[in-house]
Structures are given as C-alpha cells and as structure tokens.
Amino acid sequence: MLDYAEGKTMGRMAIERLARSHGPKELAVNNAMMTTWLDCFIEAMRVCDPEFNAELDVAWREALGPALTRFRAEYSGAVAASGGSGSSGARKSR
C-alpha cells in the first residue's frame, strides 16, 4: 500500500490485483468494510505503539489513502457497471 502511494510499479501492480480481488465480483469488500479496516488498523497502532499520537494517525491515514481510494473506485465502478447495490458483502462465484 505504501509503494502504491509512492507511485512504484510493483505497488501499483499489487494494488490493482488486490482491488479486483476485493471488489464485488470476488470478496465484495464494500466501502463501509474498508473504513472499518482502516479504523481497526489505526486502533491497533494506537494500542501497540506507545509513541503513537495524532500526528501519526493522520500520517497513516494519508499514506494508506491512495490505495483505499483505488479499492473504493474498483468497488464503486464494478457495482455501477453491474447496476447493483453491491452492499451484501457476500462472496460471488467466479
């Protein structure tokens, strides 16, 4: 995710693959789930890192933001293209 945010080729390739696999045609990880994941990640950092602070909270959110934006675009685009709501969260068969 950090390599993607830095524009590195391997990071882009990995996030493109992960965005597709987490999209509505496979794992169906919707926007609410992505927000929950980010919040849980930040909470884990807060609990595990005694030096964690508000500045690090913002830095992590900014660093992970580009990849999560790509995941959300994949999910929204695929849902819009299919005409469905995509909110079930259920895995669909390939």
C-alpha positions in Angstrom: 0.0 0.0 0.0 2.9 2.4 0.8 4.6 1.5 -2.5 1.4 2.3 -4.3 1.1 5.7 -2.6 4.7 6.4 -3.7 3.9 5.5 -7.3 6.1 2.5 -7.5 5.3 0.0 -10.3 5.2 -3.1 -8.0 2.9 -1.3 -5.6 0.6 -0.3 -8.5 0.5 -3.9 -9.8 -0.2 -5.3 -6.3 -3.0 -2.8 -5.5 -4.6 -3.3 -8.9 -4.7 -7.1 -8.3 -5.9 -6.6 -4.7 -8.5 -4.1 -5.7 -10.0 -6.6 -8.2 -9.9 -9.5 -5.7 -11.6 -7.4 -3.0 -14.2 -5.9 -5.4 -17.8 -7.0 -5.7 -17.1 -9.8 -8.2 -14.9 -11.7 -5.6 -14.6 -10.8 -1.9 -17.1 -8.0 -2.1 -15.3 -5.7 0.5 -17.6 -2.7 0.4 -16.7 0.9 1.4 -18.0 0.5 4.9 -15.8 -2.5 5.4 -12.8 -0.6 4.1 -13.5 2.2 6.6 -13.8 -0.3 9.4 -10.5 -1.9 8.4 -8.7 1.5 8.4 -10.2 2.4 11.8 -9.1 -1.0 13.2 -5.6 -0.6 11.8 -5.3 2.8 13.4 -6.6 1.4 16.7 -4.1 -1.4 16.6 -1.3 1.1 16.1 -2.6 3.2 19.0 -2.7 0.1 21.3 0.6 -1.4 20.2 2.8 1.7 19.7 3.4 3.7 22.9 4.6 6.6 20.8 1.5 6.7 18.7 -0.1 10.2 18.5 -2.5 12.3 16.5 0.3 13.2 14.0 1.0 9.5 13.3 -2.8 8.9 13.0 -3.0 11.5 10.2 0.2 10.3 8.6 -1.0 6.6 8.4 -4.4 7.7 7.0 -2.7 9.8 4.4 -0.2 7.0 3.5 -3.0 4.4 3.1 -5.5 6.7 1.5 -4.4 6.3 -2.2 -4.7 2.5 -2.1 -8.0 2.6 -0.3 -9.3 5.2 -2.8 -8.3 2.7 -5.6 -10.2 -0.1 -3.8 -13.2 2.1 -3.5 -13.1 3.1 -7.1 -12.9 -0.6 -8.1 -15.9 -1.4 -5.9 -18.0 1.6 -7.0 -17.2 1.2 -10.7 -17.9 -2.5 -10.8 -21.2 -2.0 -8.8 -22.2 0.8 -11.0 -21.4 -1.2 -14.2 -23.5 -4.1 -12.9 -26.4 -1.9 -11.9 -26.4 -3.5 -8.4 -26.0 -2.0 -5.0 -23.2 -4.4 -4.0 -23.9 -4.0 -0.4 -24.4 -7.6 0.5 -20.8 -8.3 1.3 -21.2 -11.9 0.2 -18.5 -13.5 -2.0 -19.6 -14.1 -5.5 -18.5 -17.1 -7.5 -16.0 -16.6 -10.3 
